[in-house]
Amino acid sequence: MLTTITLAAADEPTRGWGGPIALAIVAAAYIAGATLHDWWRRTRQDPSPTGDGDTESGVKPQVTQVSDTSDTDRDTGWWGRIVEVGGRRVRTADGPEPTRDTDVDLDLDGDDAEDEEDEAESIEDVIGKMLDRGHPYAEIVRSIMEEFEVSEATAKRRIRDVRAERIAAAS
């Protein structure tokens, strides 16, 4: 192995001393800069924070502890007031409830009392109706998968459950 390295070194032209000298200059400059920086900090009596220091004496706090409940009386006005509900502070709205114009205000979340009578049928109800009407098994599975966005296995399992409930109820 040593002969291979020697032969490879002999084949290359002489490189010179430029690279090693440049590295030596950089190393010397770094060491000189670090030494000067350390000397400068020691002469100013400003030691490094990672050095040996007296940390057991404590640190002077720069902030004071303030209770955030002393100013709640002032938190009334446009945005409501703060009250305690179940041990938690919550903001409640002051003033009358806003009126709803049913012609303009669309019920996007479906919470109106008018919509309660139009509740969506459960998957079991739909399966029961389709079984009563005599739809083929494959059509029931396909319909349930599309309408309720469930997998084929879930649709088949629900059909089996509904059939089992009907058999148990008939017995």
C-alpha positions as CSV (number, residue, x, y, z in Angstrom):
1,M,0.0,0.0,0.0
2,L,2.8,2.4,0.8
3,T,4.4,1.7,-2.5
4,T,1.2,2.6,-4.3
5,I,0.9,5.9,-2.5
6,T,4.6,6.6,-3.2
7,L,4.1,5.8,-6.9
8,A,1.0,8.0,-7.1
9,A,2.9,10.9,-5.4
10,A,5.7,10.5,-7.8
11,D,3.4,10.7,-10.9
12,E,1.9,14.0,-9.8
13,P,3.7,17.2,-10.6
14,T,5.1,19.1,-7.6
15,R,2.4,21.2,-6.0
16,G,4.4,23.6,-4.0
17,W,4.0,25.0,-0.5
18,G,1.2,27.5,-1.2
19,G,-1.7,25.5,0.4
20,P,0.0,24.5,3.6
21,I,1.4,28.0,4.1
22,A,-2.1,29.5,3.7
23,L,-3.5,27.1,6.2
24,A,-0.8,27.9,8.7
25,I,-1.4,31.6,8.3
26,V,-5.2,31.1,8.9
27,A,-4.5,29.0,12.0
28,A,-2.1,31.6,13.4
29,A,-4.5,34.5,12.7
30,Y,-7.3,32.6,14.5
31,I,-5.2,31.8,17.5
32,A,-4.0,35.4,17.7
33,G,-7.5,36.7,17.4
34,A,-8.9,34.4,20.1
35,T,-6.0,35.3,22.4
36,L,-6.5,39.0,21.9
37,H,-10.2,38.8,22.4
38,D,-9.7,36.8,25.7
39,W,-7.1,39.4,26.9
40,W,-9.4,42.3,26.0
41,R,-12.4,40.8,27.9
42,R,-10.3,40.1,31.0
43,T,-8.9,43.6,31.1
44,R,-12.4,45.1,31.0
45,Q,-13.5,42.9,33.9
46,D,-16.2,41.4,31.7
47,P,-15.8,37.7,31.8
48,S,-17.4,35.2,29.5
49,P,-20.9,34.2,30.6
50,T,-19.9,30.5,30.2
51,G,-16.9,31.0,32.5
52,D,-16.8,30.2,36.2
53,G,-19.2,32.6,37.8
54,D,-21.2,32.9,41.0
55,T,-24.6,31.7,39.9
56,E,-25.7,30.6,43.4
57,S,-26.4,34.2,44.5
58,G,-29.3,34.4,42.2
59,V,-30.4,36.7,39.5
60,K,-32.2,40.0,40.0
61,P,-35.7,39.7,38.5
62,Q,-36.4,42.2,35.8
63,V,-40.2,41.9,36.0
64,T,-42.6,41.8,38.8
65,Q,-45.5,39.5,39.3
66,V,-48.9,41.1,38.5
67,S,-52.4,39.7,39.1
68,D,-54.4,39.8,35.9
69,T,-57.7,39.8,37.8
70,S,-57.5,43.3,39.2
71,D,-58.4,45.0,36.0
72,T,-61.5,43.0,35.0
73,D,-63.9,45.7,36.2
74,R,-62.6,48.0,33.4
75,D,-63.2,45.3,30.7
76,T,-66.7,46.4,29.9
77,G,-68.0,48.3,27.0
78,W,-68.2,47.6,23.3
79,W,-66.8,44.1,23.6
80,G,-68.8,42.9,26.6
81,R,-67.7,42.0,30.0
82,I,-65.7,39.2,31.7
83,V,-67.5,36.8,33.9
84,E,-66.6,33.5,35.6
85,V,-68.5,30.5,34.3
86,G,-67.6,27.1,35.8
87,G,-64.2,28.4,37.1
88,R,-63.2,29.9,33.8
89,R,-63.2,33.5,32.8
90,V,-65.2,34.1,29.6
91,R,-66.2,37.3,27.8
92,T,-69.9,37.8,27.3
93,A,-71.6,40.2,25.0
94,D,-73.5,43.1,26.4
95,G,-76.6,44.6,24.9
96,P,-79.6,43.1,23.1
97,E,-79.3,40.0,20.9
98,P,-79.0,40.9,17.2
99,T,-82.2,40.3,15.3
100,R,-82.1,37.9,12.4
101,D,-83.7,38.7,9.1
102,T,-84.6,35.3,7.8
103,D,-84.9,36.5,4.2
104,V,-81.2,37.6,4.2
105,D,-79.6,35.5,6.9
106,L,-79.0,32.0,5.5
107,D,-78.7,29.2,8.0
108,L,-75.4,27.6,7.0
109,D,-74.9,25.3,9.9
110,G,-78.5,23.9,10.0
111,D,-79.2,24.7,13.7
112,D,-82.7,26.3,13.1
113,A,-85.7,24.7,14.7
114,E,-87.4,24.6,11.3
115,D,-84.8,22.1,10.0
116,E,-85.1,19.6,12.9
117,E,-88.0,17.8,11.2
118,D,-85.8,17.3,8.1
119,E,-83.1,15.3,9.9
120,A,-81.0,13.1,7.7
121,E,-81.8,9.4,7.8
122,S,-79.3,7.1,9.4
123,I,-77.5,4.4,7.4
124,E,-79.7,1.7,9.1
125,D,-82.9,3.5,8.2
126,V,-81.9,3.7,4.5
127,I,-80.9,0.0,4.5
128,G,-84.2,-0.9,6.1
129,K,-86.2,1.0,3.5
130,M,-84.2,-0.5,0.6
131,L,-84.7,-4.0,2.0
132,D,-88.4,-3.4,2.4
133,R,-88.7,-2.3,-1.2
134,G,-86.8,-5.5,-2.4
135,H,-83.7,-3.9,-3.9
136,P,-80.9,-6.3,-4.8
137,Y,-78.0,-6.7,-2.4
138,A,-75.4,-5.2,-4.8
139,E,-77.5,-2.1,-5.4
140,I,-78.0,-1.6,-1.6
141,V,-74.2,-1.8,-1.1
142,R,-73.5,0.6,-4.0
143,S,-76.1,3.1,-2.8
144,I,-74.8,3.1,0.8
145,M,-71.2,3.5,-0.4
146,E,-72.2,6.6,-2.5
147,E,-74.7,8.2,-0.1
148,F,-72.8,7.8,3.1
149,E,-69.2,7.7,1.7
150,V,-68.2,4.5,3.5
151,S,-66.2,1.6,2.3
152,E,-67.7,-1.6,0.8
153,A,-66.8,-3.6,3.9
154,T,-68.6,-1.1,6.2
155,A,-71.7,-1.0,3.9
156,K,-71.9,-4.9,3.9
157,R,-71.3,-5.0,7.7
158,R,-74.2,-2.5,8.3
159,I,-76.5,-4.6,6.0
160,R,-75.7,-7.7,8.0
161,D,-76.4,-5.9,11.2
162,V,-79.7,-4.6,10.0
163,R,-80.7,-8.0,8.8
164,A,-79.7,-9.6,12.1
165,E,-81.7,-7.0,14.0
166,R,-84.8,-7.7,11.9
167,I,-84.4,-11.5,12.4
168,A,-84.0,-11.0,16.1
169,A,-87.1,-8.7,16.3
170,A,-89.2,-11.1,14.3
171,S,-88.3,-14.1,16.6
